[in-house]
Amino acid sequence: MTISDPQPGAAAGPAAAPQETTPGAMLLALGIVFGDLGTSPLYTLAAVREAVDGAFIPSAALGILSLIFWSLIIIVSIKYCVFVLRADNNGEGGILALMSLVTPRHFTRLPALVAMGLFGAALIYGDGIITPAISVLSAIEGVDVASHALRPYVLPLSAAVLMGLFAVQSRGTARLGAVLGPVMLVWFVAIGALGLAGLWRYPEVLAAADPRYAIGFLALAGWKGYAALGGVFLAVTGAEALYADIGNVGRNPIRTSWYLIVLPALLLNYAGQVAVLASGQEPPKGSPFFLLCPSWAVYPMVVLATLATIIASQAIITGAFSLTRQAMQLGWLPGLNIRQTSDTEYGQIYVPFVNWTMMVLTLTLILGFGSSARLAGAYGTAVSTTMLLTTALLYNLMRYSWRWPAWGSALAIGAFVFFDLAFFGANLLKIADGGWVPLVVAAIIFIIMTTWHGGVAAIQRTQMATALTPPQFRRRLARKSIARVPGTAVFLTRMTERVPEQIVQHLEQFGALPETLIALTVSFAGRPRVAPDKRLEMTELFDGFWKMTVHYGFIEVPNLPAALRGAKARGCPVDFAKAVYIGAPDRVIRDRKGRHLWRWQLPIFAFLFRNSVHLVERFNLPPQNFVEIGRQIEI
């Protein structure tokens, strides 16, 4: 079990997403999962063309298309759809879920595996500020194909669209969710049809299915060919979403939608774009995507592309909200204000701090880079690193949880590692062009995560060193003949084996204790959900003194009053609506020996600790029944 700070909310989540493949489930998958992958044709070939200085002679064009084709097949169709989607944590996915699935079993490798999972999660935030920027900007840049007079309005329009998207997050996405799937279905049909039209001009590009063209291109192009891999990688940057959204959609609908709809549409569109470029038509600077459109269809396609990129951006934003909740539950982030935006959809939440921070950073990127072509230099480093870390965690899962033999695990992972390392190295070449941005964001978040977790652990060690055991506390009460007064006090604590210091402090201040004392701890498991009958664990240590632990999974939102209602039926005669809840807004200072945190970490942890969301909001407690007792703790 992991003891961590809970967060606010209403109720525990529903069961895992069903695995049955239905038209409705497939539409849901199209709307939630494939926005990033589906809009990558807007900017991928533009980035590749930039890397090879526009040299799209037929042999180079076939090699580039072959690289894209086999990347989609090996990374998405095989690695993610066949292997990674198997690695669900009781129906939930994402790199933190994978980390939780792997780490409990392998204590000798625990620090390295935890670091992989945490840094992979931090990288998702870095990717999350770039994806909306490059997606929306590349869609609206399509107006420049129809009329250069509109070029000055591309940046303002892109910024306005993104500001509007972030602004409506607080209202929830229930209404938007009803149209996500149908819009994305229209998008995939449209880009597939445009690709077919392009293939009509130069069908010879279909030969790119032969992997020898990819190998030949890399061999002949040399350094430029390897640099082009950084652009090719943009075609698969949304693959992590397939894994992260298992809990919302289910693996089978994701797989079916990919194989039947998304993959054919993407391959057709990439082939059509390459066909146009290889046929000798000189494209305008930027994305060749809109060259596939007849003149009358450019503006409608810009509108459709903008809608599709909004959906892709929406998925990234809500994914960041969900990741924040998971990290909080697992004890890696401080408590933040989280609002449930739907009474019926558990996954629809809103995290104001994350939302507005992402908006500011995203707009900064748009204004700072100025075009999707320049933003492509910043895109890919975070995702390629996350994919490499996912592969490393997957290997440990294969060997030690799935019990695969060493040769089988190495054979399966070896091919993925080869591709992951190739793309990782190619994206490192883009660091000077902006690839440093998501890495810096990820490094800051990684420092915050590890500092928070280390600081909370230090507080627990400090408190445990001086706390009394229940027998010691009972003897103290008997020795001093402490009076017991009517009432119930619930002391919120992280300690599970000792008497909370708040109780001892209360006794020293008032010289009496309520008739009923409850030491209450919230515990978060390394699995997504806890069964309702396992929610509340309670023991009466001695007369009137209860130890209670409320268990939640790492995606569940605690509601302590609701969880405690079952205590009365199990022998604890308390009306929790009238109980007094007591918490401790601790103030941390550095001890003289400085044994627990580095000197530079303490001010960071103190700031996070001081600004963590209020206990009433974390636990959904009645504010009129809540009392704080401040303390100073040396760590």
Buried (B, 14 or more C-beta within 10 A) or exposed (E): EBBBBBBBBBBBBEEBBEBEBEEEBBBBBBBBBBBBBBBBBBBBBBBBBBBBEEBBEBBBBBBBBBBBBBBBBBBBBBBBBEBBBEBBBBBBBBBBBBBBBBBBEBEEBEEEBBBBBBBBBBBBBBBBBBBBBBBBBBBBBBBBBBEEEBEEEBBEBBBEBBEEBBEEBEEBBEEBBEEBBEBBBBBBEBBBBBBBBBBEBBEEBBEBBBBEBBBBBBEEBEEBBBBBBBBBBBBBBBBBBBBBBBBBBBBBBBBBBBEEBBBBBBBBBBBBBBBBBBBEEEBEEBBBBBBBBEEEBBBEBBBBBBBBBBBBBBBBBBBBBBBBBBBBBBBBBBBBBBBBBBEEBBBBBBBEEBBBBBBEBBBEBBEEBEBBBBBBBBBBBBBBBBBBBBBBBBBBBBBBBEEBEEEEBBEBBEEBBEBBEBBBEBBBBBBEBBBBBBBEBBBEBBBBBBBBBBBBBBBBEBBBEEBBEBEEBBEBBEEEEEEBEEBBBBBBBBBBEBBBBBBBBBBEEEEEBBBBBBBBBBBBBBBBBBEEEEBBEBEBBEEBBBBBBBBBBBBBBBBBBBBBEBBEEEEBEBEBEEBBBBBBEBEBEBBEEEEBBEEEBBEBBBEBBEEBBBBBBBBBBBEEBBEBBEBEBBB
